[in-house]
Amino acid sequence: MPILSRIIILLLLFPVCGHAQTIFINEIAWMGTKQAWQDEWIELYNPNNYVVYLNGWTLQAKDGQPFIYLNGQINPYSFYLLERTNDDTVPKITADLIYKGGLGNNGEHLILKNDEIIHEIDCSLGWFAGNNESKQTMERIGDEWKNSNSVGGTPKAENSPFRNLDKPEIRTIKKSSNFNNVLFQGSIISILITSLAWLKIRKKKDKVNV
């Protein structure tokens, strides 16, 4: 079998790309709750169709507080709830992680990372959404941030009932290396196929000339 044909088969059998573990910061109760302003919580969302393990990940504010070491996992199309201080922050909903350190009411620059930055929100000049008086949370809707429809938001559940998150739409938002790698792989295959076809034509011409 010609070497170019072998390369094409290998590229098809063993794709260049791997899973891109993109997780979103999905909702933030930076203002606390009606019960207590200290009852802050943060929600992450996994828009992927596979489990993402969070051991070794951190969620941190650029000013150093809070600085949270994550652990556990997020199942496909599922939420991960971080509650401040104790599990009573969000009644009747079990936290995935308890953390310490408050969010500033004037804004924070939050960074979710493992070996590299996965997602970040620069609200250092002020939160994009959320209401300290009504206690509406700051939630992600599509590619924007808006006030939650309901007081207290939607911890560990889809954002605002009248603006439900659509899974396929969420997946288009993520910064995934998969798409670029697929394009790269396709380009290589196209070049190799073209080269292979050119070689065959060249061989036929050489035979005719002989």
C-alpha positions in Angstrom: 0.0 0.0 0.0 1.4 3.5 -0.9 2.7 5.4 2.0 0.3 8.4 1.4 -2.7 6.0 1.6 -1.4 4.6 4.9 -1.0 8.1 6.4 -4.6 9.0 5.4 -6.0 5.8 7.0 -4.0 6.5 10.2 -5.4 10.0 10.4 -8.9 8.7 10.0 -8.5 6.0 12.6 -6.6 8.2 15.2 -8.0 11.8 15.2 -5.7 14.6 16.1 -8.1 16.2 18.5 -9.1 15.1 22.0 -11.8 16.2 24.4 -11.8 19.9 25.3 -12.8 20.2 29.0 -14.7 23.4 28.8 -16.7 24.3 31.9 -18.7 27.5 32.4 -19.2 29.7 35.4 -22.9 29.7 34.9 -24.5 31.7 37.8 -23.3 33.8 40.7 -25.1 34.9 43.8 -22.6 37.6 44.6 -25.2 39.5 46.6 -26.1 36.6 48.9 -29.7 35.8 49.7 -32.8 37.2 51.4 -31.8 35.3 54.5 -28.2 36.6 54.7 -25.9 38.7 52.5 -23.1 36.2 53.4 -25.0 33.4 51.7 -23.1 33.6 48.5 -22.9 30.8 46.0 -21.4 30.0 42.6 -22.6 27.5 40.0 -20.6 25.8 37.3 -22.0 24.0 34.3 -20.7 21.2 32.1 -22.0 21.5 28.5 -20.1 18.4 27.4 -21.5 14.9 26.8 -18.8 13.4 29.1 -17.8 13.6 32.8 -15.2 16.3 33.7 -13.1 15.6 36.8 -12.2 18.7 38.8 -9.3 17.5 41.0 -6.5 20.0 40.6 -8.7 22.8 39.3 -9.2 26.1 41.0 -11.7 28.9 40.9 -10.1 32.1 42.1 -10.6 35.9 42.1 -7.7 37.8 40.7 -7.4 39.8 43.9 -6.8 36.5 45.8 -10.1 36.1 47.6 -11.8 33.8 47.2 -9.3 31.2 46.2 -11.1 27.8 45.9 -9.6 24.4 45.3 -12.1 22.2 43.4 -12.6 18.5 43.6 -15.0 15.9 42.5 -16.7 15.8 39.1 -19.4 17.3 36.9 -21.5 14.9 35.0 -22.6 15.6 31.4 -25.0 18.5 31.1 -24.9 19.0 34.9 -24.3 21.6 37.5 -21.8 22.0 40.3 -22.7 24.1 43.2 -20.3 25.9 45.4 -21.7 27.3 48.7 -19.9 29.8 50.9 -19.2 28.8 54.6 -21.7 25.9 55.0 -24.4 23.8 53.3 -27.2 26.0 54.7 -26.4 28.8 52.2 -28.9 27.2 49.7 -31.6 25.4 51.7 -32.7 21.9 50.5 -29.9 21.8 47.9 -26.8 19.9 48.6 -23.6 21.7 47.8 -20.9 20.0 45.8 -18.2 22.1 47.6 -18.1 24.4 50.6 -15.7 27.3 50.3 -14.5 30.3 52.3 -14.0 33.9 51.3 -16.5 36.5 50.1 -17.2 38.1 46.7 -16.9 41.9 46.6 -20.2 43.7 45.9 -18.3 46.0 43.5 -17.2 43.2 41.3 -14.5 40.5 40.9 -12.3 39.1 38.1 -13.0 35.3 38.4 -10.8 32.7 36.8 -11.6 29.0 36.4 -8.5 27.0 35.6 -6.6 23.8 35.7 -3.3 23.8 33.8 -4.7 26.6 31.7 -7.5 29.1 31.9 -10.8 27.3 31.2 -13.2 30.3 31.7 -12.9 33.7 33.2 -15.2 36.6 33.9 -13.7 40.1 34.3 -16.2 42.0 36.4 -13.5 43.9 38.1 -15.3 47.2 37.2 -18.6 45.9 38.4 -20.8 42.8 38.1 -22.5 42.4 34.7 -25.8 41.6 36.2 -27.5 40.7 39.5 -29.4 42.9 42.0 -28.3 43.4 45.6 -31.7 44.8 46.7 -34.0 42.2 45.1 -31.4 39.4 45.4 -31.7 38.4 41.8 -28.6 36.5 40.8 -26.3 37.0 37.8 -26.9 34.2 35.4 -25.6 33.2 32.0 -28.1 33.2 29.2 -26.6 32.1 25.9 -23.6 34.4 25.5 -24.8 37.1 27.8 -25.2 37.8 31.5 -28.6 38.8 32.9 -30.6 39.1 36.1 -32.3 35.9 37.1 -36.1 36.0 36.6 -36.7 34.8 40.2 -35.3 36.0 43.5 -32.5 33.8 44.6 -31.9 32.5 41.1 -31.8 28.8 40.1 -29.1 27.0 42.0 -28.1 23.6 40.5 -30.9 24.0 37.9 -31.4 25.5 34.5 -31.3 29.3 34.5 -34.5 31.4 34.5 -37.4 29.1 33.6 -38.6 31.5 30.8 -35.2 31.5 29.2 -34.1 27.9 29.5 -30.6 26.9 28.5 -30.5 25.0 25.3 -27.8 22.3 25.3 -26.9 22.5 21.6 -26.7 26.4 21.9 -24.4 26.1 24.9 -22.1 23.8 23.2 -21.5 26.4 20.4 -20.4 29.0 23.0 -17.5 27.0 24.4 -13.9 27.7 23.3 -13.1 24.2 22.0 -10.0 23.1 20.3 -11.9 20.2 18.8 -13.4 22.2 15.9 -10.0 23.8 14.9 -8.3 20.4 15.1 -11.0 18.8 12.9 -10.4 21.6 10.3 -6.7 21.1 10.6 -7.1 17.3 10.2 -9.4 17.8 7.2 -6.9 20.1 5.5 -4.1 17.6 5.9 -6.2 14.8 4.4 -7.3 17.0 1.5 -3.6 17.9 0.8 -2.6 14.2 0.9 -5.5 13.1 -1.3 -4.6 15.8 -3.8 -0.9 14.8 -3.7 -1.8 11.1 -4.1 -4.0 11.9 -7.2 -1.2 14.1 -8.7 1.3 11.2 -8.2 -1.0 8.8 -10.0 -1.4 11.2 -12.9 2.3 11.8 -13.1 3.0 8.0 -13.2 0.4 7.6 -16.0 2.1 10.4 -18.0 5.6 8.8 -17.4 4.3 5.5 -18.7 2.8 7.2 -21.9 6.1 9.0 -22.5 8.0 5.7 -22.2 
